Amino acid sequence: MDSSIQLNNVSFTYPNGMEALKSINLSLPKGKKIALIGGNGAGKSTLMLLLNGILKPTSGFLNYEGTNYTYNKKGLKLLRSKIGLLFPESDNQLIAPTVYEEISFGLLNLYKDVGLVRTKTEAIISEFFLHEFANKPPYQLSSGQKKRVCLAAVLAMEPEVLVCDEPVSNLDPKYAQLIFNYLDKLNEKGKTILVSTHDVNRAYTWADYVVVMHNGEILNTGKPESVFKNKESLKKANLNQPFIVDFLNEFGSNFQDSAIIMSKWKKYYNW
């Protein structure tokens, strides 16, 4: 299995003494849709901040496609052009006075050619249907619109890996579907997508690969069909089995077409 990012014996302790991650070893498969699941306090958000280089491990190290992270200005600039991060709260990510400037901000740090930045900014505004908001302050937008702007700003940098911390939190189904349509299109282009979520039903239907966390540790990893059969690790992580898995455990033996039921459920409950 080709890996995009590897964590090698990584631990992280916050200044107040809270140990958020404990000697984690993890390989994230390249070009896959990955769901990171676990309850509150599992360490998911801390892990995501480490992946983007916002946090530096207390011990251990990370590498991207075989190259260890470096935390100087040049190293972080390169890293963040490869690994984009979408925060759970849009207001914590939006910093520019207008939508146009928000999307162009990262590009101006990457390219000296102002004409190129303008072309790329206008292209991403068109792709995300943001024309009518381009000159508006982001704080005037709805939650769904803000999330689209944040995602557009991250994708303008053309990252190879996209890390999304609860990307559809507080969004209605329409905007949630829109966000995941974009993520799926990116994955179809070969991008690695990592999404944290509490929703085991959606993680089961969407992901190619699942990582289960609890109390700063990795409890289980693998394909959804395997991970969600492991009741012990899910219980330890304070998670339930997906509804359809639990249903088939109870009644599947009475159905000759359980595989068909499973496929129809995945289609129905897809993001």
N, C-alpha and C positions, 0 to 999 in steps of 0.2 A: 504494500500500500504506500503510494507516494504521499508524503506529508508536506503541508504548506508551513505549518508552525509546530515546533516541538518545545515542550517545557521539560526541563531536566532538574528534578529534585528542587522545585521552586517552592519557597516559603515567603510569606509576606506578613509583617507585623506593623500595625499602625502605631503612630507616636504615643497613643494612650495605652499601649501594651496589648491591645486586642490582636490575637493571632488569627488572621483572616484566611490564610492558606497554609497548608501543612505538607511540605515535602511532596509536591505534586509532580508526577511524571505523566505526560499526556502528549499524544500525537494527533493533530487535527488533519484529517485526510484532504488532499488537494482536490479542488473542483467539485466538492460535495456540499449538500445542504445539511448543516449540522444543528441539532437542537441541544441546548444546554439547559437542563432541567434541575430543579431542586427548590426547596422551600426558602422562605425568608431567612437571611443570615447564612446561607449555604456557602457564600463566597463567589457567586456568579459575577456580580458587578466588579468586584476586585480583580478577578481573573481577566475580565474584558479590558479593564484599564491597564493591566500589565501587557496584554497583547498589543496594544497601541503605543506602548512606551510612556504613557502618562505616569504610571507608577513603575518603580524599579524594584525588583525582588530583593528582599532582605538577605536571602541566600539562594543559591542555584542560579540557573541562567536559561534564557530562551534563545532559540534561533529560528530564523526565517529562511526556508529552503537551503539549509546547511550553513548559513552564516549567522554567527552569534550577534545578538543585539549589542549595539554600542549606544551610549547615552550622552554623547557630546552633541553639539548643535547640528553638525553635518549628518551624523548617524541617525538622529531622530527625524530630521527633515526627510531623509531617504525612506526611513521606516514608515512614516505616516503618509508618504506618497504611495506606498504599497499596501498598507493596511488601514482602511477607513473605519471610523467608529461613529455609530449613531447612538446618542444618549437617550435614555428613557424619557427625560423631560426636555422638550424642545427649548424651553426658555433658558435652560442651562447651556445650550449650544449656540443659540443665536446671539451674535455680537454686533452686527453691522446695522447702520441706520436704515438701509433699504434692502429689499429682497435681492435686487441686482448686485449690490455691493457684498451681500452675504455670499452669494454664489461665486463671485469673482475673487473674494478675499484669499482663499487658498491658492488659487491659480496665480495670483500676483506674487505669491511667495515661491512659486515653482518656475515661472517664466518671466524673462525680462521683456519679451516682445508684447507690448500692449495690444497690438492688433490681434495677435494670436489669442490672448486672454479674452478680448472682446468677442471673437468668433466662437470660442469654446463656451463662454458664458451665455451667449445668445442661443447656441445650439441646445444647451441643457434646459434653458428656460422654455424653449419650444417643446422639447421632449416631455417636460413635466407640466405643460399647459399652464405656465405661470405668467403669461403675458400681462394679464390684467392686474397682477399684484407686483410687477417688477419694480415699480417706483414707490411702493407702499412700505411703511415701517413694519417689520415682522410682527411686532407686538399687537398690531391691529388685526391680525389674521386669526381664523379659527384654529382649534387644536389640530384638525386634519390638515389644514393648509400649512401650518407651521411645520408639521412632520414632513410634508412633501418638500418644503424648502430645505429643511435639514438634510434630507436624503439627497436632494438635488445637489446641494453644496458638497456633500461627501463624494458623490459619484462624478462630479465635475473633475475631481482629481484622478479619475480613472484607476482606482485601487484594484489590486488583484484579489484581495481578501476584504470582505465587508463584515464587520462585527456589529451586531444590533442588539442592544440591551432593551428588552421588552418593547419592540418597535410599534406595536399596536395598542399599547396601554392607553386607556381613556379615549379611544377612537371608536366611532360607530362602525357597523359592519361594512358599509360602503367604502369608507376610507381605509379600513383594515384590508379589505380585498385589493384595493388599488395599490397599497404599499407592497403587498406580497406578490402582486402581478409583476411589479418592477423587480423584486428580488428573484423571482423565478426566471425572468428574462435574462438577468445578469448571470444566473447559474447556467443557463443554456449556452451562454457565451464562454463558459469555462471558469467563471469566478467561483471562489470558495465563499460560502455564506454561513456565518455562525449567528444563531438567534437564541437568546435566552428567553425562557417562558415558564410559567407555572402550569400551562394548559397541556396536560398529557394527551388529551384527545387530538388536539391539533398537531402536537409534536409527532404523534404516531403517524398521522396521515401525510405530513409534509416532509419530514426529515429522511435523509439517506443514512444518517449516523446520529447516535444519541449519546450524550455524556450526562451521567447522573452525579450530582454533587450533594454533599451534606457536611456541615460543620467544617468547611475548609478542606475537605478531602474528596477524592474521586471514588465513588462507590462502584460504578459500572460503566462500561462503554461498549458500543457495538451497533449492529443494525437494529432498527426498532422492534422487529419481530422477536429478536433475542432478548433485548433489554427489558421489554415490557412483559415478558413471561416470568421474569425474575421478581416474584412477589417480595422476597426477603429484602432485596436492596431498595425496592420502591417503598416498602414499609419503613425502613430505616431512614429514608429521605423524607418521610411524611407525605408520600405521594400515593395515589391510587392507581390501579391499572386503568388504561383507557376503557371506556364503556364497552366498546365492541369486543375487546379481548376478554373482559370479564363475562360478557354475555355468552361468547362462544365457549368459554371454560365451563359455564353452567349448562349450556344447551347444545353446544356444537356437535356433540356425539350423536344427537338425535337428528342432525341434518346431514344429508349426503352432499349438499352443495355449500358447505361452510366456506370454501374458498371464494365462491361467487358472492356470498353474503359479505365477506371481508372486502372484496374489491369494490362492491357497490357502496359500502359504507365509506371507504376511503374517497371515492368520487364525490359522494354526498357531502362529506365533512371536510373537504379540502379547503385550504385557506382562501 
